[in-house]
Amino acid sequence: MSIRPKVAFIGTGGTISSLGTDSLDILDDTATGLRLTADAILDRVPDPFRA
């Protein structure tokens, strides 16, 4: 059994929750006005990293 570190994720909005027009849109990420909820961000994390 391996011990995995615990990580806290606090979704407060802002840049990390912004959706650009495509996955490489890093300069104008607020152009669409779309934001992900904290749950939606976590849903994008691959299963091996989730408890």
PQR file of N, CA, C, O and H, with PARSE charges and radii, in Angstrom:
ATOM      1  N   MET A   1       0.845  -1.180   0.000 -0.4000 1.5000
ATOM      2  CA  MET A   1       0.000   0.000   0.000 -0.0000 2.0000
ATOM      3  C   MET A   1       0.886   1.237   0.000  0.5500 1.7000
ATOM      4  O   MET A   1       1.751   1.380   0.864 -0.5500 1.4000
ATOM      5  N   SER A   2       0.680   2.126  -0.953 -0.4000 1.5000
ATOM      6  CA  SER A   2       1.463   3.357  -0.990 -0.0000 2.0000
ATOM      7  C   SER A   2       0.678   4.483  -0.324  0.5500 1.7000
ATOM      8  O   SER A   2      -0.550   4.538  -0.394 -0.5500 1.4000
ATOM      9  H   SER A   2      -0.023   2.010  -1.655  0.4000 1.0000
ATOM     10  N   ILE A   3       1.396   5.345   0.298 -0.4000 1.5000
ATOM     11  CA  ILE A   3       0.781   6.495   0.951 -0.0000 2.0000
ATOM     12  C   ILE A   3       0.803   7.664  -0.022  0.5500 1.7000
ATOM     13  O   ILE A   3       1.861   8.064  -0.509 -0.5500 1.4000
ATOM     14  H   ILE A   3       2.394   5.300   0.354  0.4000 1.0000
ATOM     15  N   ARG A   4      -0.361   8.198  -0.296 -0.4000 1.5000
ATOM     16  CA  ARG A   4      -0.455   9.329  -1.209 -0.0000 2.0000
ATOM     17  C   ARG A   4      -0.630  10.609  -0.413  0.5500 1.7000
ATOM     18  O   ARG A   4      -1.339  10.622   0.593 -0.5500 1.4000
ATOM     19  H   ARG A   4      -1.220   7.873   0.099  0.4000 1.0000
ATOM     20  N   PRO A   5       0.013  11.695  -0.856 -0.5600 1.5000
ATOM     21  CA  PRO A   5      -0.154  12.963  -0.150  0.2800 2.0000
ATOM     22  C   PRO A   5      -1.571  13.500  -0.340  0.5500 1.7000
ATOM     23  O   PRO A   5      -2.217  13.218  -1.349 -0.5500 1.4000
ATOM     24  N   LYS A   6      -2.039  14.257   0.611 -0.4000 1.5000
ATOM     25  CA  LYS A   6      -3.343  14.898   0.505 -0.0000 2.0000
ATOM     26  C   LYS A   6      -3.147  16.295  -0.058  0.5500 1.7000
ATOM     27  O   LYS A   6      -2.204  17.003   0.295 -0.5500 1.4000
ATOM     28  H   LYS A   6      -1.514  14.486   1.430  0.4000 1.0000
ATOM     29  N   VAL A   7      -4.048  16.669  -0.928 -0.4000 1.5000
ATOM     30  CA  VAL A   7      -4.010  17.988  -1.555 -0.0000 2.0000
ATOM     31  C   VAL A   7      -5.368  18.634  -1.373  0.5500 1.7000
ATOM     32  O   VAL A   7      -6.397  17.997  -1.596 -0.5500 1.4000
ATOM     33  H   VAL A   7      -4.814  16.094  -1.214  0.4000 1.0000
ATOM     34  N   ALA A   8      -5.377  19.878  -0.975 -0.4000 1.5000
ATOM     35  CA  ALA A   8      -6.629  20.623  -0.843 -0.0000 2.0000
ATOM     36  C   ALA A   8      -6.845  21.462  -2.091  0.5500 1.7000
ATOM     37  O   ALA A   8      -5.918  22.109  -2.580 -0.5500 1.4000
ATOM     38  H   ALA A   8      -4.541  20.396  -0.795  0.4000 1.0000
ATOM     39  N   PHE A   9      -8.048  21.452  -2.598 -0.4000 1.5000
ATOM     40  CA  PHE A   9      -8.408  22.271  -3.754 -0.0000 2.0000
ATOM     41  C   PHE A   9      -9.560  23.160  -3.338  0.5500 1.7000
ATOM     42  O   PHE A   9     -10.619  22.674  -2.940 -0.5500 1.4000
ATOM     43  H   PHE A   9      -8.801  20.926  -2.201  0.4000 1.0000
ATOM     44  N   ILE A  10      -9.354  24.465  -3.431 -0.4000 1.5000
ATOM     45  CA  ILE A  10     -10.394  25.426  -3.076 -0.0000 2.0000
ATOM     46  C   ILE A  10     -10.755  26.195  -4.337  0.5500 1.7000
ATOM     47  O   ILE A  10      -9.938  26.953  -4.862 -0.5500 1.4000
ATOM     48  H   ILE A  10      -8.494  24.860  -3.755  0.4000 1.0000
ATOM     49  N   GLY A  11     -11.948  26.007  -4.813 -0.4000 1.5000
ATOM     50  CA  GLY A  11     -12.392  26.677  -6.040 -0.0000 2.0000
ATOM     51  C   GLY A  11     -12.994  28.033  -5.727  0.5500 1.7000
ATOM     52  O   GLY A  11     -14.096  28.119  -5.185 -0.5500 1.4000
ATOM     53  H   GLY A  11     -12.611  25.391  -4.386  0.4000 1.0000
ATOM     54  N   THR A  12     -12.277  29.091  -6.065 -0.4000 1.5000
ATOM     55  CA  THR A  12     -12.760  30.445  -5.796 -0.0000 2.0000
ATOM     56  C   THR A  12     -13.040  31.223  -7.072  0.5500 1.7000
ATOM     57  O   THR A  12     -13.297  32.426  -7.027 -0.5500 1.4000
ATOM     58  H   THR A  12     -11.382  29.021  -6.505  0.4000 1.0000
ATOM     59  N   GLY A  13     -12.989  30.533  -8.215 -0.4000 1.5000
ATOM     60  CA  GLY A  13     -13.218  31.233  -9.482 -0.0000 2.0000
ATOM     61  C   GLY A  13     -11.922  31.829  -9.992  0.5500 1.7000
ATOM     62  O   GLY A  13     -10.839  31.348  -9.658 -0.5500 1.4000
ATOM     63  H   GLY A  13     -12.780  29.556  -8.251  0.4000 1.0000
ATOM     64  N   GLY A  14     -12.023  32.851 -10.782 -0.4000 1.5000
ATOM     65  CA  GLY A  14     -10.836  33.509 -11.317 -0.0000 2.0000
ATOM     66  C   GLY A  14     -10.265  32.795 -12.528  0.5500 1.7000
ATOM     67  O   GLY A  14     -10.963  32.025 -13.188 -0.5500 1.4000
ATOM     68  H   GLY A  14     -12.902  33.241 -11.053  0.4000 1.0000
ATOM     69  N   THR A  15      -9.006  33.049 -12.816 -0.4000 1.5000
ATOM     70  CA  THR A  15      -8.372  32.558 -14.033 -0.0000 2.0000
ATOM     71  C   THR A  15      -8.405  31.048 -14.159  0.5500 1.7000
ATOM     72  O   THR A  15      -8.642  30.536 -15.253 -0.5500 1.4000
ATOM     73  H   THR A  15      -8.439  33.674 -12.280  0.4000 1.0000
ATOM     74  N   ILE A  16      -8.178  30.326 -13.090 -0.4000 1.5000
ATOM     75  CA  ILE A  16      -8.120  28.860 -13.183 -0.0000 2.0000
ATOM     76  C   ILE A  16      -9.458  28.258 -13.608  0.5500 1.7000
ATOM     77  O   ILE A  16      -9.488  27.144 -14.130 -0.5500 1.4000
ATOM     78  H   ILE A  16      -7.985  30.742 -12.202  0.4000 1.0000
ATOM     79  N   SER A  17     -10.546  28.963 -13.397 -0.4000 1.5000
ATOM     80  CA  SER A  17     -11.856  28.433 -13.768 -0.0000 2.0000
ATOM     81  C   SER A  17     -12.321  28.916 -15.142  0.5500 1.7000
ATOM     82  O   SER A  17     -13.382  28.503 -15.610 -0.5500 1.4000
ATOM     83  H   SER A  17     -10.521  29.868 -12.973  0.4000 1.0000
ATOM     84  N   SER A  18     -11.548  29.777 -15.791 -0.4000 1.5000
ATOM     85  CA  SER A  18     -11.937  30.337 -17.083 -0.0000 2.0000
ATOM     86  C   SER A  18     -11.756  29.345 -18.217  0.5500 1.7000
ATOM     87  O   SER A  18     -10.819  28.546 -18.215 -0.5500 1.4000
ATOM     88  H   SER A  18     -10.686  30.112 -15.410  0.4000 1.0000
ATOM     89  N   LEU A  19     -12.660  29.404 -19.187 -0.4000 1.5000
ATOM     90  CA  LEU A  19     -12.570  28.573 -20.385 -0.0000 2.0000
ATOM     91  C   LEU A  19     -12.309  29.462 -21.587  0.5500 1.7000
ATOM     92  O   LEU A  19     -13.069  30.389 -21.868 -0.5500 1.4000
ATOM     93  H   LEU A  19     -13.421  30.053 -19.188  0.4000 1.0000
ATOM     94  N   GLY A  20     -11.231  29.172 -22.291 -0.4000 1.5000
ATOM     95  CA  GLY A  20     -10.925  29.905 -23.520 -0.0000 2.0000
ATOM     96  C   GLY A  20     -11.665  29.295 -24.698  0.5500 1.7000
ATOM     97  O   GLY A  20     -12.528  28.434 -24.526 -0.5500 1.4000
ATOM     98  H   GLY A  20     -10.613  28.420 -22.063  0.4000 1.0000
ATOM     99  N   THR A  21     -11.321  29.749 -25.891 -0.4000 1.5000
ATOM    100  CA  THR A  21     -11.983  29.241 -27.087 -0.0000 2.0000
ATOM    101  C   THR A  21     -11.468  27.863 -27.482  0.5500 1.7000
ATOM    102  O   THR A  21     -12.162  27.131 -28.188 -0.5500 1.4000
ATOM    103  H   THR A  21     -10.620  30.449 -26.030  0.4000 1.0000
ATOM    104  N   ASP A  22     -10.254  27.488 -27.039 -0.4000 1.5000
ATOM    105  CA  ASP A  22      -9.720  26.145 -27.262 -0.0000 2.0000
ATOM    106  C   ASP A  22      -8.709  25.827 -26.161  0.5500 1.7000
ATOM    107  O   ASP A  22      -8.414  26.680 -25.324 -0.5500 1.4000
ATOM    108  H   ASP A  22      -9.690  28.083 -26.466  0.4000 1.0000
ATOM    109  N   SER A  23      -8.181  24.608 -26.160 -0.4000 1.5000
ATOM    110  CA  SER A  23      -7.314  24.164 -25.062 -0.0000 2.0000
ATOM    111  C   SER A  23      -5.978  24.892 -24.998  0.5500 1.7000
ATOM    112  O   SER A  23      -5.314  24.857 -23.962 -0.5500 1.4000
ATOM    113  H   SER A  23      -8.421  23.916 -26.840  0.4000 1.0000
ATOM    114  N   LEU A  24      -5.567  25.550 -26.078 -0.4000 1.5000
ATOM    115  CA  LEU A  24      -4.300  26.289 -26.087 -0.0000 2.0000
ATOM    116  C   LEU A  24      -4.492  27.791 -25.902  0.5500 1.7000
ATOM    117  O   LEU A  24      -3.534  28.556 -26.018 -0.5500 1.4000
ATOM    118  H   LEU A  24      -6.106  25.578 -26.920  0.4000 1.0000
ATOM    119  N   ASP A  25      -5.701  28.213 -25.620 -0.4000 1.5000
ATOM    120  CA  ASP A  25      -6.001  29.633 -25.443 -0.0000 2.0000
ATOM    121  C   ASP A  25      -5.571  30.077 -24.050  0.5500 1.7000
ATOM    122  O   ASP A  25      -6.344  29.991 -23.096 -0.5500 1.4000
ATOM    123  H   ASP A  25      -6.479  27.592 -25.526  0.4000 1.0000
ATOM    124  N   ILE A  26      -4.327  30.555 -23.941 -0.4000 1.5000
ATOM    125  CA  ILE A  26      -3.814  30.965 -22.633 -0.0000 2.0000
ATOM    126  C   ILE A  26      -3.683  32.478 -22.502  0.5500 1.7000
ATOM    127  O   ILE A  26      -3.427  32.986 -21.410 -0.5500 1.4000
ATOM    128  H   ILE A  26      -3.700  30.625 -24.717  0.4000 1.0000
ATOM    129  N   LEU A  27      -3.854  33.192 -23.597 -0.4000 1.5000
ATOM    130  CA  LEU A  27      -3.696  34.640 -23.541 -0.0000 2.0000
ATOM    131  C   LEU A  27      -5.013  35.369 -23.351  0.5500 1.7000
ATOM    132  O   LEU A  27      -5.049  36.440 -22.744 -0.5500 1.4000
ATOM    133  H   LEU A  27      -4.061  32.779 -24.484  0.4000 1.0000
ATOM    134  N   ASP A  28      -6.090  34.802 -23.861 -0.4000 1.5000
ATOM    135  CA  ASP A  28      -7.389  35.461 -23.768 -0.0000 2.0000
ATOM    136  C   ASP A  28      -8.407  34.490 -23.189  0.5500 1.7000
ATOM    137  O   ASP A  28      -9.473  34.265 -23.762 -0.5500 1.4000
ATOM    138  H   ASP A  28      -6.061  33.932 -24.354  0.4000 1.0000
ATOM    139  N   ASP A  29      -8.057  33.916 -22.035 -0.4000 1.5000
ATOM    140  CA  ASP A  29      -8.893  32.859 -21.456 -0.0000 2.0000
ATOM    141  C   ASP A  29     -10.234  33.344 -20.935  0.5500 1.7000
ATOM    142  O   ASP A  29     -11.105  32.528 -20.635 -0.5500 1.4000
ATOM    143  H   ASP A  29      -7.191  34.099 -21.569  0.4000 1.0000
ATOM    144  N   THR A  30     -10.420  34.639 -20.820 -0.4000 1.5000
ATOM    145  CA  THR A  30     -11.704  35.150 -20.337 -0.0000 2.0000
ATOM    146  C   THR A  30     -12.601  35.627 -21.482  0.5500 1.7000
ATOM    147  O   THR A  30     -13.682  36.160 -21.233 -0.5500 1.4000
ATOM    148  H   THR A  30      -9.712  35.302 -21.063  0.4000 1.0000
ATOM    149  N   ALA A  31     -12.168  35.443 -22.733 -0.4000 1.5000
ATOM    150  CA  ALA A  31     -12.910  35.943 -23.895 -0.0000 2.0000
ATOM    151  C   ALA A  31     -14.311  35.348 -23.998  0.5500 1.7000
ATOM    152  O   ALA A  31     -15.236  36.034 -24.432 -0.5500 1.4000
ATOM    153  H   ALA A  31     -11.289  35.010 -22.936  0.4000 1.0000
ATOM    154  N   THR A  32     -14.484  34.099 -23.612 -0.4000 1.5000
ATOM    155  CA  THR A  32     -15.792  33.454 -23.755 -0.0000 2.0000
ATOM    156  C   THR A  32     -16.728  33.798 -22.606  0.5500 1.7000
ATOM    157  O   THR A  32     -17.944  33.664 -22.742 -0.5500 1.4000
ATOM    158  H   THR A  32     -13.732  33.541 -23.259  0.4000 1.0000
ATOM    159  N   GLY A  33     -16.184  34.235 -21.484 -0.4000 1.5000
ATOM    160  CA  GLY A  33     -17.011  34.516 -20.317 -0.0000 2.0000
ATOM    161  C   GLY A  33     -17.478  33.259 -19.605  0.5500 1.7000
ATOM    162  O   GLY A  33     -18.266  33.340 -18.662 -0.5500 1.4000
ATOM    163  H   GLY A  33     -15.196  34.343 -21.374  0.4000 1.0000
ATOM    164  N   LEU A  34     -16.998  32.085 -20.046 -0.4000 1.5000
ATOM    165  CA  LEU A  34     -17.405  30.822 -19.446 -0.0000 2.0000
ATOM    166  C   LEU A  34     -16.465  30.443 -18.309  0.5500 1.7000
ATOM    167  O   LEU A  34     -15.254  30.646 -18.396 -0.5500 1.4000
ATOM    168  H   LEU A  34     -16.357  32.019 -20.811  0.4000 1.0000
ATOM    169  N   ARG A  35     -17.027  29.897 -17.257 -0.4000 1.5000
ATOM    170  CA  ARG A  35     -16.237  29.463 -16.108 -0.0000 2.0000
ATOM    171  C   ARG A  35     -16.687  28.069 -15.685  0.5500 1.7000
ATOM    172  O   ARG A  35     -17.857  27.710 -15.822 -0.5500 1.4000
ATOM    173  H   ARG A  35     -18.011  29.731 -17.186  0.4000 1.0000
ATOM    174  N   LEU A  36     -15.744  27.297 -15.173 -0.4000 1.5000
ATOM    175  CA  LEU A  36     -16.049  25.978 -14.634 -0.0000 2.0000
ATOM    176  C   LEU A  36     -16.296  26.081 -13.136  0.5500 1.7000
ATOM    177  O   LEU A  36     -15.683  26.901 -12.453 -0.5500 1.4000
ATOM    178  H   LEU A  36     -14.794  27.589 -15.062  0.4000 1.0000
ATOM    179  N   THR A  37     -17.192  25.249 -12.632 -0.4000 1.5000
ATOM    180  CA  THR A  37     -17.363  25.152 -11.189 -0.0000 2.0000
ATOM    181  C   THR A  37     -16.200  24.327 -10.629  0.5500 1.7000
ATOM    182  O   THR A  37     -15.483  23.675 -11.389 -0.5500 1.4000
ATOM    183  H   THR A  37     -17.690  24.583 -13.187  0.4000 1.0000
ATOM    184  N   ALA A  38     -16.012  24.353  -9.336 -0.4000 1.5000
ATOM    185  CA  ALA A  38     -14.948  23.557  -8.710 -0.0000 2.0000
ATOM    186  C   ALA A  38     -15.155  22.072  -9.010  0.5500 1.7000
ATOM    187  O   ALA A  38     -14.184  21.364  -9.277 -0.5500 1.4000
ATOM    188  H   ALA A  38     -16.594  24.882  -8.719  0.4000 1.0000
ATOM    189  N   ASP A  39     -16.391  21.586  -8.971 -0.4000 1.5000
ATOM    190  CA  ASP A  39     -16.669  20.177  -9.279 -0.0000 2.0000
ATOM    191  C   ASP A  39     -16.315  19.846 -10.724  0.5500 1.7000
ATOM    192  O   ASP A  39     -15.785  18.769 -10.996 -0.5500 1.4000
ATOM    193  H   ASP A  39     -17.180  22.161  -8.753  0.4000 1.0000
ATOM    194  N   ALA A  40     -16.598  20.750 -11.648 -0.4000 1.5000
ATOM    195  CA  ALA A  40     -16.285  20.512 -13.059 -0.0000 2.0000
ATOM    196  C   ALA A  40     -14.772  20.468 -13.289  0.5500 1.7000
ATOM    197  O   ALA A  40     -14.297  19.699 -14.124 -0.5500 1.4000
ATOM    198  H   ALA A  40     -17.029  21.625 -11.427  0.4000 1.0000
ATOM    199  N   ILE A  41     -14.021  21.278 -12.562 -0.4000 1.5000
ATOM    200  CA  ILE A  41     -12.558  21.248 -12.666 -0.0000 2.0000
ATOM    201  C   ILE A  41     -12.050  19.898 -12.163  0.5500 1.7000
ATOM    202  O   ILE A  41     -11.205  19.275 -12.807 -0.5500 1.4000
ATOM    203  H   ILE A  41     -14.407  21.903 -11.883  0.4000 1.0000
ATOM    204  N   LEU A  42     -12.556  19.445 -11.022 -0.4000 1.5000
ATOM    205  CA  LEU A  42     -12.126  18.158 -10.472 -0.0000 2.0000
ATOM    206  C   LEU A  42     -12.518  16.992 -11.379  0.5500 1.7000
ATOM    207  O   LEU A  42     -11.813  15.984 -11.426 -0.5500 1.4000
ATOM    208  H   LEU A  42     -13.242  19.951 -10.499  0.4000 1.0000
ATOM    209  N   ASP A  43     -13.629  17.119 -12.096 -0.4000 1.5000
ATOM    210  CA  ASP A  43     -14.043  16.065 -13.024 -0.0000 2.0000
ATOM    211  C   ASP A  43     -13.042  15.886 -14.163  0.5500 1.7000
ATOM    212  O   ASP A  43     -13.020  14.835 -14.803 -0.5500 1.4000
ATOM    213  H   ASP A  43     -14.201  17.938 -12.058  0.4000 1.0000
ATOM    214  N   ARG A  44     -12.221  16.888 -14.422 -0.4000 1.5000
ATOM    215  CA  ARG A  44     -11.217  16.820 -15.483 -0.0000 2.0000
ATOM    216  C   ARG A  44      -9.897  16.219 -15.009  0.5500 1.7000
ATOM    217  O   ARG A  44      -8.982  16.034 -15.811 -0.5500 1.4000
ATOM    218  H   ARG A  44     -12.238  17.742 -13.902  0.4000 1.0000
ATOM    219  N   VAL A  45      -9.787  15.915 -13.720 -0.4000 1.5000
ATOM    220  CA  VAL A  45      -8.571  15.300 -13.178 -0.0000 2.0000
ATOM    221  C   VAL A  45      -8.655  13.791 -13.412  0.5500 1.7000
ATOM    222  O   VAL A  45      -9.666  13.176 -13.072 -0.5500 1.4000
ATOM    223  H   VAL A  45     -10.531  16.066 -13.069  0.4000 1.0000
ATOM    224  N   PRO A  46      -7.611  13.185 -13.988 -0.5600 1.5000
ATOM    225  CA  PRO A  46      -7.653  11.734 -14.260  0.2800 2.0000
ATOM    226  C   PRO A  46      -7.886  10.914 -12.983  0.5500 1.7000
ATOM    227  O   PRO A  46      -7.397  11.278 -11.913 -0.5500 1.4000
ATOM    228  N   ASP A  47      -8.618   9.829 -13.097 -0.4000 1.5000
ATOM    229  CA  ASP A  47      -8.968   8.971 -11.954 -0.0000 2.0000
ATOM    230  C   ASP A  47      -7.803   8.495 -11.103  0.5500 1.7000
ATOM    231  O   ASP A  47      -7.958   8.445  -9.883 -0.5500 1.4000
ATOM    232  H   ASP A  47      -9.015   9.533 -13.966  0.4000 1.0000
ATOM    233  N   PRO A  48      -6.628   8.135 -11.666 -0.5600 1.5000
ATOM    234  CA  PRO A  48      -5.549   7.656 -10.802  0.2800 2.0000
ATOM    235  C   PRO A  48      -5.099   8.666  -9.737  0.5500 1.7000
ATOM    236  O   PRO A  48      -4.464   8.291  -8.752 -0.5500 1.4000
ATOM    237  N   PHE A  49      -5.426   9.927  -9.939 -0.4000 1.5000
ATOM    238  CA  PHE A  49      -5.023  10.967  -9.002 -0.0000 2.0000
ATOM    239  C   PHE A  49      -6.117  11.317  -8.011  0.5500 1.7000
ATOM    240  O   PHE A  49      -5.911  12.147  -7.126 -0.5500 1.4000
ATOM    241  H   PHE A  49      -5.942  10.232 -10.739  0.4000 1.0000
ATOM    242  N   ARG A  50      -7.258  10.704  -8.147 -0.4000 1.5000
ATOM    243  CA  ARG A  50      -8.387  11.017  -7.274 -0.0000 2.0000
ATOM    244  C   ARG A  50      -8.616   9.897  -6.280  0.5500 1.7000
ATOM    245  O   ARG A  50      -8.363   8.729  -6.576 -0.5500 1.4000
ATOM    246  H   ARG A  50      -7.426  10.029  -8.866  0.4000 1.0000
ATOM    247  N   ALA A  51      -9.085  10.250  -5.125 -0.4000 1.5000
ATOM    248  CA  ALA A  51      -9.368   9.244  -4.085 -0.0000 2.0000
ATOM    249  C   ALA A  51     -10.666   8.541  -4.347  0.5500 1.7000
ATOM    250  O   ALA A  51     -11.061   7.666  -3.577 -0.5500 1.4000
ATOM    251  H   ALA A  51      -9.291  11.199  -4.885  0.4000 1.0000
TER
END
